[in-house]
Amino acid sequence: MTESPDVDERVTEARAAFARHDWQAAVERFTQADVEQGLSAPDLVDLAESNWWIGRVDETLSVYERAYSAALDIGEGVLAANAAIWLAFSYPEMSSVSGGWLAKARRLLKDKAPSAEHGMISYFDTNLAVAKGDLEVASEHARRTYEIGEAVGSADLLAIGLFDQGNVLIAMGKVDEGFPLLDEAMVAAVGGDLQPRVMGIIYCSMITTCTRMADYKRASEWTDAADRWCGRQSITVFPGLCRVYRAAIMRLRGIWDQAEEEARLAQETVGNVSTSALGEAFYEIGEIRLRVGDSEAAEEAFHQAHQLGRDPNPGLAYLCFRQGDVQGARSMIDRAVANAGWDQLALARLLPSQVEIHVAEGDPSSAREASRALEKIAETYGTAALKAEAASGSGLVAIAEDDIESAVASLRSGIRLWQEVDAPYEGALARLNLGRAYLAIGDRTTAALELDAARATFEQLGARPDLLRAERLIEESVPGGVAVETTRQERTFMFTDICRSTDLMEAMGDEAWEILLQWHDKRLRSLFEQHSGEEIKHSGDGFFIAFPAPSDAAECAVAVQRALDEHRRTAGFAPQVRIGFHQGKARRRGSDYFGRGVNIAARIGAQGEAGQILASSETLAACGDGYDTSEPRAVHLKGISEPIEIVSVDWR
């Protein structure tokens, strides 16, 4: 193709933008050149990939189809196969359209010398075999991918082949052999040795495996590493996928508001790129809504996940159980378990709910069978979360079988493991059942300790259905209330938080960030002390403080912002902090506070922006007339039924 000087310049600029991963600029320059004179087949391939990275799926497909035809027209069969392979990748997996493009690629590569495209065909074959449960065949294909990578000198294929071999070993239950291969492939992926789309393939597969195994620590570590890589490469799609997995980790750790926010951001980012990730985001929202007692929203989210191809269980079955239809819940969960087939990790996600539903239906024998299956999977894969699920399930069955001694031992083990995983909600459920076990043998004092601990956690998390269950159990089974002394106190609760702390840490480096954080903590603590504030918790880059009166909190908030502003002007830099406070009643247990007043204060703080002080209008009104504020506005806070009126305080 003969190009005019202007078109030639635009193509050169587009190729440069593509090379530096400036996808938007690449699309603009390639498209301009394409409209004016048309693009070569290789440039069409690059334009298609650039469209993919900015989420333009329809354009990606149409341009790849043009690239395929253009390559055939000039007799470039391997390049045409490349376009066909990425078309197969861009359509939903296992669809007939994806299979058709893969068949075209196979035909074009037949009798051709080994190439990277042959390796990608082998990658597809690996995953097709895994989907059928034929792990031996999958292992053979994974080894072939690696061998082709060696033959053609492709770092991409070497990493994919290595990863797939490890993944198949894990599916076979050979965890100790498999994970080192996965970790090695991920080092190459986030180290910048691979093409972006190949990095994405490996990362998504890694996090999928980690979450299936409930290995949340490894998932969190690699998600953070991948997120940093995406930032360096100007990639927005995979941070969106990161959000899906971060949402699951946050849900496990009890940070439900942030987990739901991450899942909804993921929906916006991946909606046009990955149907499976979108379905997973809907499922995460369903799980969170289920825990806070929003049954209608949970059901809607589970149905959306189902429509996108994500099995809505165990969430939907458990929702059915919560609504009182135990028989329907059993039918649903039993069917899901039967459909899991050979996939032991998929089965592990379903069995805990099956255990609980069978116990509730009065069938401890079937519950024990499910519990033993879960124990076997936990023994094979060995992660703390799977062991915690197995111990908790075994304890629940033992209560149903009146084997209280075994129940206590299993549940105490489950609680310890849930603490190790940092899963407060699941740990509280185990404590609730442990309280039931102690009540069954008449040990009311010890039962009271466990039940109150569970109740406090449910209250802090906003798990209303479980909170009501705990309170009913306390009321029905512990006459006179709980033996543990708790008091309800009125305080003004304040939350502070450094804005964009992750970005700051990345920009400054670990050492400089640590020095800044130490200064921030020391300065704020001195101001809390000056204004009679009691430090309740410190969470890395934020504080939870209780004050005896609203005026103390307001004066302290203003002092904090002014101190940071002064340091910014004199020393050149200080972090931007948002602050929220609210006066209310909360239950004090030990050195901590739990309750509605605390939850409202935390959620008001989360509404703020950098350098802002927010307060509930009624709280600031109790401080007198010494503050200039914005106009009041009503906001709906997550987990709070009625709107709360808040104002912004002008501290300058």
N, C-alpha and C positions, 0 to 999 in steps of 0.2 A: 504494500500500500504506500503510495506517494503522499507525503504529508506536507502541508503548507508550513512556512516558518512559524506562524502563530500556533497552529495545532501542534506542531512538533515541540514547541516550548511548553505548551500546556501538558502534553503527555510526559515530558521530562519532569515537570513540576509534580505531576500526579504520581509518577514512579518514586520520586524522592519522598513525597508525603507518605506513600504506602510503606516505604522502607523504614521510616521513622515512626510508623503506626499512628500517623495523624489521619485517622480514617475519614473524618468529615471533609478535610481538605482533599484527600485522594478522590472521594466520590465527586466532589464539585469539579475538580480539574478533569478527571476521566470523562465525566458526563458532558462537560463542555466540548471536549475533543470529539466525543462520540457523536454528539448532535451535529457538529460541523463537518465531520469527515469520516466518522466511523473508527472503531478500534480494532487492533489485531486480536487474535484469539488469546495470546498470553495476557494482554492488557485487560481483556474482558474477564478473564479469570480473576485478576487482581481487583477489578471493579466489583465483581460479585462478592468477593470476600470482604471488601471494605464496607459494602452495604450490609453484610451480615453483622459486622461488629457494631454498627450503629443501630441495629434492630430493624432494618428494613427488609423483612423476610420476603415479601412478594417480589421486590426488586432483585433480591439475591437469586431467587429461583429463575426469574425470566432472563437475567444476564448470564447465569450459568448455562441455561438452555441455548442461548445465542453463542456462548463460547464453545459449547459442544459442537454445534453445527459449523461454526467457523473453523474449528480444528479439523473436522472431517473434510471440509472443502479444500483444505490445503494438504490433505493426506497425513496429518499429524495424529495418528491413532492413539498414541500414549497420552497426548495432551487432551484429546477428546475423552479418554477414559478417566483422566484426572477430573474433568468437569463432571462427568457422570457419577464418579465416586462422591464428590461433594454434594451433588444433587441428592444422592441416596442418603447422605448424612443429614441434609437439611430438611428432608421430609420426616414425619414421625417414624420412629423405629418400627420395624415389622409390618409397615403398611405395604400395600401392593405397589404403590408408586415407587417407594424406596426400593423394593425388590426388583422392579422393572429396570430402574437405572443401574442397579448393581449388576443385573444380568447383561446389560449393554457393555458395562465396563469389563466384565469377564470376557465377553466375546472379542472386544477390541484388543485385549491383552494376550489372548491366546496365541501361542507360538512366538511371542515377543521376548526379548532378553529381559532378565530380572530387573525390576525397577522399583522405585518407591511406591508406585501405584499397585504393584503386585503385593507389597507389604500391607497396604491399606485394605486390599481385598481380604488378606489373611486376618487382619484385625476384625473385619466384619464377620468372617467365618467363626472366629473365636467367640464373639458375642452371640451369634446365632446358636452355636452349640451350647453355650451356657444357658441360654433361654430355654433350651429343650432339656436341660439337666444332664447332658452328655459331657461330663467333665473330662473324661479321658481324651475325647476328640478335641475338646476345647484346649486342653493342654498341648496337644500336638500342633494345633494351629498357632498358639501363642509362641511356641518354640520356633515355628517356621517364620513368623513375623520377625523375631530376633535374628534369625539366620539371614533373612533377606536384608535386614538392616546392616549386618556385617558385610554382606556381599557388595552392597551398593554404597556403603559408607554413609548411612543415614542415621544421625543422632535421634531423629524423631522415631524411627522404627525400632531402634535399640531400646529406647525408653518405653515405647508402647509394648513391645514384646516382653521386656522385663516385668513391666507392671502386670500385664495379663497373666504371665506365668505365676506371679505371686498371688493374684486375685483368685485364680483357679485353685491354687494350693489351699487358700483360706476356705474356699467353698467346700473343699474336700475335708476340712477340719484340721489341716496341717498349718496351724496359725504361726507357730514358731519358725517355720520355713518360709511362709508366705510374706509376712510383714516386712522383713528386711529388704525383700525385692521391691515392695511398694515404696518404702521409704527412699531407697536408692533412686527409683524412677522419679519420685517427687523432688528430690534434690536437683536433678537435671531440669525438671520442669520449672521450678521457681528460680533456678540459677540463671535463666536466660539462654540456655543452650538450645531450646526448641522453638519451632514456629508457634505463634500464639494459639492457633486453633488446636494444635496437638497438646500444648500445655493445658488448654481448657478441657480436652478429653480426659487427660490423666487426672487433673484436679477433681473434676466432677466424679470420676470413678472412685477416687480415693475417699472423698468425703461420703459418698454413698456407702462404701464398704464400712467406714468407721461408724456411721450412724446406724447401719444395720446391725453391727456388732455391739452397739452401745459403748463404743470406745470414744467417749466424748472428749477426753483429754487430747488424744491424738488428732481428732477432728478439729478441735479448737486451734491447736498449734499450726496445723497445715492451712486452715482457713486464714489465719492471721498472715502467714507467709505468702499465701496466694494473693491476698488483698493488697499487700505491699507491692507485689510484682505487678498487679493490675494497675496500680497507681503510677508506677514507673513507666508503663507501656501505654498510658492514655487509653486504657480499656475500661469501658463502663459495664459491659455485659456480665462479665464474670464476678465483679463485685455484687451485681444483682443476685447471681446464683449463690454467692457467699452468704447473702442475707437470708436465704432460705435455711441454710444449715445453721447460721448463727441463731436464727429464731428458735430452732429446735433445742440448741444448747441453752439459750436463755430461758426457754420454757422449763427445761429440766432444773435449772438453778433457781427458779422461782421469780425471775425478773419478767413478769408476765406483760406488763405494759410495754416495755421495750421490745419484748419478743413479738408482740402483735404489731408494733410499729415496723419492725424489721420485715415481718412477713408481708405487710401491706406495701412497703417500699419495694420488696422483691416482686410483687405482682406487677407494679408499674414498670419495672426494669426488664423482666423476663417474659412478659406476656406475649410478645411477638417472636420470641426466640426459642423458648423451650416449654412445650405443653406439659411435660412431666414435672418441671420445676414449678410451673404455675399451679398444677394440681397439688403438689406438696405444700405450697404456700397456703392454699385454701385449707388443707388438712390441719396445718399448724394453727391457723386461726380457729378452726373448729375445736381443737383440743383446749385452747385457752378459754374460749367462750364456754365450753362445757365445765371447766373448773370453776369459773366465777358464777356459774348458775344461769347463764343466758342461753337457755335451751333452744329458743327459736333461732338465734343467730348461729349457734353451733350446728343445728340441723341443716340450715341453709348452706353453711360452709362445707359440711361433709358431702352434701349432695353435689355442690359445685366440684369438689375434688373428684367425686365419682364420675361426673360427666367428662372430666379431663383425663380419665383413665387411671386415677389413683384409687386403690381399694380404700373405701371410707372406714374400714374396720382396723383396729378395735373400737375407734371412737364412736361410730354410729351405733354399734351394738351396745356399748356402755351407756350411751344416751338413752337408748330404748330401755335398758335395765333401770336407769335412774328414774325414768318416767313411770315405772311400775310394771312394765310388760316383760316380766322375767322370761316367760315362755318364748316370746318373740325374740328377745335378746339372745336366748340360748340357740334358737334356730339360726339366727344370723351369724353368731360367732362360730358355731360348729361348722357351718357351711364355709366360712372363711378359712378355718383351720384345715378342712378337707381340701380346699383349693390350693393351699400353700404347697402341696406336693413335696418335692425333694428338698425345697429351699428351707433349711433349718433356721436361718436367721430371720426369714420372713415369718416363720412359725413362732419364733421367740417373741415377736412383737404382739402376737395374738394370744398366746397361752396365759399370761397373767389375768386378762379379762375373762378368759374361759374358766379359769380356776374360780374366780370370784362369783361368776354367774352360776356355775354348777353348784357351788356351796349354797348360794341364796335360794336355788331351786330345791334344795334338800337332797342333793345327789353327791354326797362326799366321795363315793367310790369313783365316779367319773372325774371329779375334781382332783382326786389323788392321782389318777392316771395322767391328767394334764400336767399336774405338778411334777411328777417324775420325768415326763418328757422335757419340761423346762430345766430341771436339774441336770439332765444329761447334756443338753445344749450348753448350759453354763459351764459344765465341766470341760466340754470340748473346746470352747472358745475362750473361757477364762477371764473375761473382763469383769470388773467390780460391779458394774451395773447389772449385768446378767446374773451374777451370783446373788446380788441383792434382791432381784426379782424372784429368783428361785427360793431363797430363804423366806421371803415374805409370803410367797404363795404356799410354801410348805407349812408355815405357821398358821395360816388361815385354815388350811385343811385340817390340821391337827386340832384346832379349836372345835371344828365341826365333828371330829371323831372323839371328842372328850379326852384327848391325850394332851393335857394342859402342860405337863412338864416339857414335852417335845415342842409344843407351841411356843412357850416362853423362850426356849433356847434358840429356835429358828428365828423368831421375831427380833430378839436382841441382836442376833447376828445380822439380820437384814438392816436394822437401824444403824449399826456400826458401818456397814458397807454403803448405805445411802449417804451417811455423813462423809465418808471418804470420797464419794462421787460429787458431793455438794448438791444433793437433790432434796431440798427441804420438804416439798409436798409429799413425795413418795415416802420419805422418812416419817412424816407426820401420820400418814395412813398406817404405817407399820406400828407406830406408837399407839394409835387408836385401837388396833387389834390386840396389842400387848396389854393395854388397859382392860380390854374385855377378858383376856385370858386370866389376869390377876383377879378380876371380879368373880370369875367362875370358881376360883378356889377360896374366895372369901377374903382375899388380901386387899381390903379397901384402901388402905393408906398408900400402898405402892401403886395401886390402880389409879388413885387420885393424881399422883405425880405424873404418870404417863398421859392420862387423859387431859390434864391441864396443859401439859407441854404441847400435845397435839392441837388443842383448842387455840392456844396462843399463836402457833404457826399458821393455822388456817385463817385466823383473824388478820394476821400480818399480811398474808398473801392475798387476802380478799376472796378466799375459797368459801363462798357463802354456803353452798349445800353441805359441805363437809363440816363447816363450823356449826351449823344447826344440828347436824348428826351428833357431833361431839357434845354439844350442850344438852341435847335430849338424853344422851347416854349418861351424862353426869347427873342430870336431874332425876332420871329414873333409877339409877343404880347407886348413887352416892347420896344418901339422905343428908340434908343439911348443907349440900354443896361440896366443894372440893377442899381437901385438907391443906392444899398449898395456899399460902397467904398471898393474895394479890390485892392491889388497891387501885381504885379509879381516881385519877387526879386530873385537875385542869391545869394545863400548861400552854405556853405558846411555843409551838414546834417550828423549827427553821431547818431548811435544807439548802446547802450551798453546793455548787458543782462547777468545775472548770469546763468551759465550753471548748469543743474541738480538741480535747486533750490528746487523742490518738494522733491527729495531724501534727500537733505541736511536738509530741515525742518523736515522731518520724523525722520532722524537720530539724530538730535540735540535736538528736542523738541521745543515747541512754544516759551518758554521764552528765551532760548539761541539763537534761530534763530532771534528773534526780536532784541536782543542786537547786534548781528552781522550785521543785516540789517541796523540798525541805524548808526553803525560805517561806513559801506560801503557807505551809502548815504551821510553822512557828508564829508567823505574823497573825494569822487568823485566830490561833489559840489564845494569844495574848489579848486580843480584842474580845473574844468570848468571855474570858475571865473578867475583864474590866466591866462587862455588862451583865454579870451574874448568870452567864450561860453555862449549862452543864453539857459537856460533850457525851453524847450517847453512843455514836458510832462514827468511825472514820473509814471511808471506803476507797482509799487510794487517791482520788482527786476531789473528794467531796466530804462534807460533814453533815451529821444529824445532831442538832443542838436543841435542848429544852430550856426555856426561859420562864421565870416565875410570872412575868407580866408582859402584855403586848408592847408596852413602851420600851422595855428592855430589848426586845427583839428588834423593834424598828430602829432604835438608836444604834444597835450593834450592826444591823444590815447597812445602814448609811455609813457608819465608820469603816466597815470593811471595804465598800466600794471607793470611798475617798482615800483610804490608805493605798489601795491598789493603783488608783489614778495618780496619786502623788509619786509612787515608786516608778510609775510609767514615765512621768515627766522628768524625774531627777535621775533615774538609773537607765532609762531608755526602754525598759520592757517590764511588763508584768502580765500574768495571764488574765483573760477575761472570765469573769465569774458571774453566774446567774444565781439569784437568791429568791426563795419563796418562804413565806411563813403564814401560820394560821393558829388561832387559839381554839382549843377544844379539849374534850375529855378523852382520856385513854387509860388503859389498864397498865399499871406498872408491875413488872415481874422481874425481880432482881435489879439489874442495871438498865433494863430495856423498857421501852414503851410499845404497846400494841393497841390498835383501835382506829376508829373512824377519823379522829382528830389528826392522828399521825398520817393516815393515808391521804387526807385532803391536803395537808401541808406539802407532802411529797409531790403530789400531782400538780399543785399550784407551782411549785418550783420547776417542774418539768415543762410548764407552759412558757417559761421565761426565755429571753434571748441574752446574748452576751452583754454584760454590764447592766443588767436590769434587776430591779427589785419588785417582786409581785407579792401582794398580800390579799387576803379576803377583805372585802369592804368592811364587814362588821368588826374584824380584828383591828384594822387601822383606825376605825372610828373610835375605838376604845383608847387610842393613843393621844387623843386631843387634836387640836387644830394646827399643830406646828409643821404639817407636811403638805407639800404641793403634790397633787396626784393627777393621773389621767382620768378621763371619764370612766365611770364603772362599766364593766361589761360582764355579761353572764356567760359562763363557759360550762360545758358538759365535761366533767372529769370521769375518766374510766373507773368503773366500779362504784361510782357515786350516783344514786338514782336521780336526785334533783340537781338542777344547775346551781353553780356557786358564783356569786358576784365577786369579781376581783378588780383591783386597781394596780397601776404601776406607780411607784414612788419616785419622785424626782429628787435624787440625792445630790445633784450638782448645785 
